[in-house]
Amino acid sequence: LQEGRVLAIKGLGGFHLACDATNQAAVALLRARKRRAAKPMAVMMATMEEIRGHCRVSAEEERLLTSAQCPIVLLEWRAESKVSPLVAPGNRYLGVMLPYTPLHHVLLREVGRPLVMTSGNRSEEPIAIDNQEALSRLRGIADYFLLHNRDIYARYDDSVWMVEGERPQPLRRSRGYAPFPIILPFHSRQVLACGTELKNTFCVTKDRYAFLSQHIGDLENLETLEHFETSIELYRRLFRLEPEIVAYDLHPDYLATRYAKSLETSARLVGVQHHHAHVVSCMVDNGVEEPVIGVALDGTGYGTDGQIWGGEFLVADYAGFCRVGRLEYVPMPGGEAAVRRPYRMAMGHLCSLLGEEGLQRGRPFLGDVDAGELEILKQQIEKGINAPLTSSCGRLFDAVSALLGFSGEASYEGEAAIELEMMAYRGEEGPTYPFTIAEGSEAEIIQLSTMWTAMLQDLHSGVAAANVALRFHNTVAGMVTEMCRRIAEETGLARVALSGGCFQNRLLLAKTTQRLEEAGLEVLSHSQVPCNDGGVSLGQAVIASYWPEGRASGGSL
């Protein structure tokens, strides 16, 4: 480690890949070998005193760091830190944890400096847990292997937390927390909820307990699917569960959905809408059963109308929901390709909402994207060819990020949105951009054309990108608050549940919470389960337990 080598180290729930966090060349070598271009990596430090030398630490963050669970906690990075900036490129926050095994303590004492401790896997694969598996899968990444004969029977990644406003919030609930039960405010039937495609967890419920699994990962390859299936069988044996109901996401192509539908079981199958599950997970997290105004902002979720949702305002309880508001639909040229290439989402917004004039005004800010590709995208959008519609707030963040300097292809999920958040921290406060809310046939619709017009005007006037980024964050918080205020007036509801991966953005969470509270509304946010898709299976399980026999799956009230 002191020589700049990469080690594979057997831990408690799997292998870590480790290197000297202060050695720029070692960190670059690990990134190159793991093919992990920019996604932040975690660092392990020996003591709280050492952590304070590199990061600012609040009392609540210290409580988490020193707890028996020893999670990774996202801390504000000090400018004077000697940790290589390549550990978390361009990021204001550094994921830090304390040692939690005797081996970790010995290593850190002998090395005498912080160590990168990232998951022992190739990108997108589950972490290695077996000695032979590690020697095979991690050869070519690690120079040396530190093994022992204590077998690991279940894969558990490190848990990840952040603290916003002294309120802790999990981003990945795994080692140290799963399968510790979440107490339900009602007596549940025996349910197996299979979760979603990204950041998968599953959940089993029995009596008044919900047992949320450890982080499984993205169900995009055979190895992770096998991890998912074997973990479900382990939980079924461990908790002596014979599911009466199996819940799944409405997206027909998700591997978790296909798994649920392929089970040879007498259990009733219940499809649950993605954003309803998000909102209910937040309700359960807060012990609330009464109807709420649910705000679910994320990247992707299959809607009951067959479109891609992600900017949703629901009136919801455990038994059902009504979609009362949303962001307006815009095309995603190329479908999934628009997720990887944010400039495609910028094209989708500008072309569909502002037409040719918007394209011309936006073109100078799209960098070196090939003119021929832009013309093809324009044709796709105008003719509706492979350009599914979405109301996604995550894709809106991508579109803005593309105009403010994020170019090319994202190397990991949420990269463009994270870069936009980091940019906004450097901005100067300004007014929100204008937007309108119009009556739609089934819900009120937040219309974005005036926002885009004003944003393009700022960019052409030379307003700093950081200032535009901050104004945009303020605008989204304003959109949420105004829509919730209208719904509250109409329904008499005063509680707002915030869920979905966009609320991992602590700037957005803080600004939205502040504005909602100033409007006299009570805000519910997550504190036991992730707001991202890692918490969806909890919502699925609770909704399925309440779902009446005979009612069609996945529909609204």
Beta strands, then each sheet from edge to edge (+ up, - down):
strand 1: 7-10
strand 2: 15-20
strand 3: 43-44
strand 4: 55-56
strand 5: 72-77
strand 6: 93-97
strand 7: 115-119
strand 8: 144-146
strand 9: 160-164
strand 10: 167-172
strand 11: 182-193
strand 12: 203-212
strand 13: 245-249
strand 14: 268-272
strand 15: 292-302
strand 16: 308-317
strand 17: 320-327
strand 18: 330-331
strand 19: 389-390
strand 20: 436-439
strand 21: 444-447
strand 22: 495-499
strand 23: 522-524
sheet 1: 4+ 5- 6+ 3+ 7- 2+ 1- 8-
sheet 2: 4+ 5- 9- 10+
sheet 3: 12+ 11- 13- 14-
sheet 4: 20+ 21- 17- 16+ 15- 22- 23-
sheet 5: 18+ 19-
end
